[in-house]
Amino acid sequence: MAYGIDEHRLGLGMENLAMASRSPRRRTRPAEAAVDCPPIIPPSAHGAKRRRAAAATSSSPWPSMREDLVSRIAERVLAAGDLLDYVRFRAACRHWRACTVDPRGRGVSDPRFHPRRWTMLPEGHGLRPGHAKLRGRARFFNRDTGAFVSAHLPLLADHCVLDSPEGLLLLQRDADTAVRLLHPFTGDVVELPPLTSLVPQLDRLTGHRARLDADEHKVQPFRRIAAAVAVDAGAVTVLLALEHICSFAHACAGDRSWALSSWSTDLVARTLGFRGSLYLACWDLEESSILRLDAPVAGGASSPPPSSLPLPQTIATVPSKLMSMPQLVECGSEILVVGSTDISRSHLVVVRLADLVLGQPPPVPLATIGEHCLFFGMRSVAVSSRGLPSVAGNTVILCDSIVDRLMQYNLADDSLSPACDGDIVRSPPPCPHSIVHHLVTCCFRYFWNKGLIYCCKTKPTWGTKRKWRMGA
């Protein structure tokens, strides 16, 4: 593999993945008895040996650990680590597996099992997810550890990927534009309404004649989206930011249609889905704003959530003296706001959104972001440099065409240097592609979901199935 990291496979199930990731035990051969004097073992000794082995096993502290203690440790592993760490914990023994919750069947409806730190990796060479050459498999990358895993996802054969909120895959079925939310590691699926249900609602808002047929050209504005997943008492709600028409929509699992918002915003191209809400960075010359859109909440246990979305709330303002053109990125368990002091981006500023929300006094920019590297394009991705030797920590990689080529900004000394070999902005990157090329592509969904490596001068198109995926 080009990345120098071993690839784990998930095709045999999550438990097998945990066992396969361990190093195999070396079998020890028993000492050979002397030929001229073989040992004589009485029959009663075999039973005594078995009894001693059983007694030793029963006295081991691990299988005999109390059920409530095992559950408490499992909760801490799940909260502090990753879903894969939790799977490995459950695979330790049958007792531990019986005392803990199985992620399968709850992968979407329980936020604890969302694979937040995992990102689907673009393969390049036009190998879109579901391509026949991939044999139904897709690779995923852990932004904290640099680990790679492979998952078998048969749904990708006739679905295209729209977004990846909370590490889940938001899919659209080719035949009828039905939307599905898929957990890539547990296989759990939540059914959502088709995108065609938004067409009559948009016609009513714009005053056009209603169009009820499922013409693919009419759902094109609804395919380039940013999504967020909210879970309340097991009920799953998905929020969509429709970037082409600057509007929003939401639906719950089992609904027949999406509910389109009756209002719109000036700009939704810089949208981040985080813990069930959509965060918007709205630019302005004098003072930019950070808005948050929450999912509608049901009035009670028996009443459904309201059919209309509330207006987004302004949670923070960003004065132009602090930064311009702010962008949002999820880094660890918090949101960072990154911008520049001028349009040339000669000096970048990073602050915590939580500090901006507090208001006065103005937040102090972070002097360092440690081992993290921030990738900024139409989306934003934060990765750790621990497992990626080719990625430098405490840096920001600018992935758009404001600069002539892909540049890496060092926050320690405000220096700019090339992020990788070749020119990813004006011409396609050379092969073999580095991990930097793949991570940059993750910031541009319309390259990412087609298996193409990002290049500013390249127009991303579907190699096949264009009729059903136009605009995605």
Disulfide bonds with the S-S distance in Angstrom:
none
